[in-house]
């Protein structure tokens, strides 16, 4: 009887908190009000740029090709990724409204980590598309037909859902008996795990497993694709054509690095970066959700001739009227 009473008391003491409190950027509580202004500008650029891309790709029949369909997937992913975190983040910075319900926190965590995986997968698919277009131009439309493109997009999305869902289920089964302040600007997996009672080794190991599976597989295919592409470019007879191809590849690689460097930094800093100042870690994690969604429409959209010509044509038409 006594054991049952003790067990009941423990389960009550360690039950889920109705709310967590997101701290924002610990160590920069005064500065984060001003940090929110460039963040909001970057978010506005990301939203406007990605919506514009989606509208152009949808309304222009000549853009209904594999490359642009992957670009549309990337734009939609960027919108979900940034919108799932930035509005709440800005409310913390400007109004101090850091409270978030447990289920809302899990939902935010699910969307952020799922669509981070999706973004990585879409970039990998785009690299593969460029590889086929350059190395097998005559077979490009046959290999990457519309059903194949849609299947790839679906597989990337399902992969993200399957890999991230166990994180949420594991957290849902855990109890939180410490203070319920998340030292972060959004509900990041390891930041929430650190508040849990009891053994968290499974959560830590599974989080690393997901990071290695997603980054390891996608980065390997991206590196292989661009290595083969560069070898093919080096064989081009025209110097101008080589320089143009190098410029395009360099800009794409910059976007890829802007995603993977902060993502891997964030993943490992929680587990092994005790010497890294906490505010540096949080700032990098925040920029990880802002910089790629802002850069992608510029690099993949504005630098793409068909989209750039369409934008100029639309501008001239409106100016003429």
Buried (B, 14 or more C-beta within 10 A) or exposed (E): EEEEEEEEEEEEEBEBBEEBBBBBBBBBEEEBBEBBEEBBEBBEBBBEBBBBBBEBBEEBEEBEBBBBBBBBBBBBBBBBBBBBBBEBBBBBBEEEEBBBEBEBBBBBBBBBBBBBBBBBBBBBBBBBBBBBBBBEEEEBEEEBEEEEBEEBBEEBBEBBEEBBEBBBEBBEEBBBBEEBEBBBBBBBBBBBBBBBEEEBEEBBEBBBEBBEEBBEBBBEBBEEBBEBBBEEBEEBEEEEEBEEBEEBBEBBBEBBEBBBEBBBBBBEBBEEBEEBEBBBBBBBBBBBBBBBBBBBBBBBBEEBEBBEEBBEEEEEEEEEE
